[in-house]
């Protein structure tokens, strides 16, 4: 049973897919879970308090960070979006989160980074956390920015950061790619919990994948977090392989870690159509 070790945790993006899952998973860790989103957070639980704000509003974000022990930052645009939305929600908003942590003395931030920060690496290269950023989208670029932001705030201001490069976190694998990229909801909770409770994080990048048979990345440099995934895609493999044909091995969405994101055009071009 998880022991309550925090007084207050701030969770951003609390109304999103993973934020909703983490509300339940993080509740045992703290006396108060402060849940934040740009939209209403529904079905508040007895130990939750809601803060509705735009991450682009610096004053509101700084207020949301006041009096918290740790920040789990899962807010922002969740997919490729036009530049102004990425700039406001993901880049400017994350800067506000780190300023909130610095000014209020919050010692640790756990951030929902993404595979899309390294999406243009080839599947067979088996990169680790020291491999270069290779974003596959403006969304991925914003994740690279926040990873570097977290490194700066650790080196200069002593704010610890765990950058969790989440691959595909859904109730179950939805296609052949997810047979290797899937992160179960339970393993997502385990990963965030490990990042919150590890004795020392400093600046750490960890890949967020369940214990799947195919392992395209090397997660040894995050071993000190103590994350041990327990789920695997193997029970889903027969059904997924029966529903989806073997893809073209030369297709960009197959050869690269970022999947179909590598084939996206510029979102501002799409918005003008």
Secondary structure, 3 states (H helix, E strand, C coil): CCCCCEEEEEEECCCCHHHHHHHHHHHHHEEEEEEEECCCCCCCCCCEEEEECCCCCHHHHHHHHCCCCEEEECCCCCCCCCHHHHHHHHHHHHHHHHHHHHHHCCCEEEEEEEHHHCCCCEHHHCCCCCCCCCCCCHHHHHHHHHHHHHHHHHHHHCCEEEEEEECECCCCCCCCCHHHHECCHHHHHHHHHHHHHCCCCCEEEEEECCCCCCCCCCCHHHHHHCCCCCCCCHHHHHHHHHHCCCCCCCCHHHHECCHHHHHCCCHHHHHCC
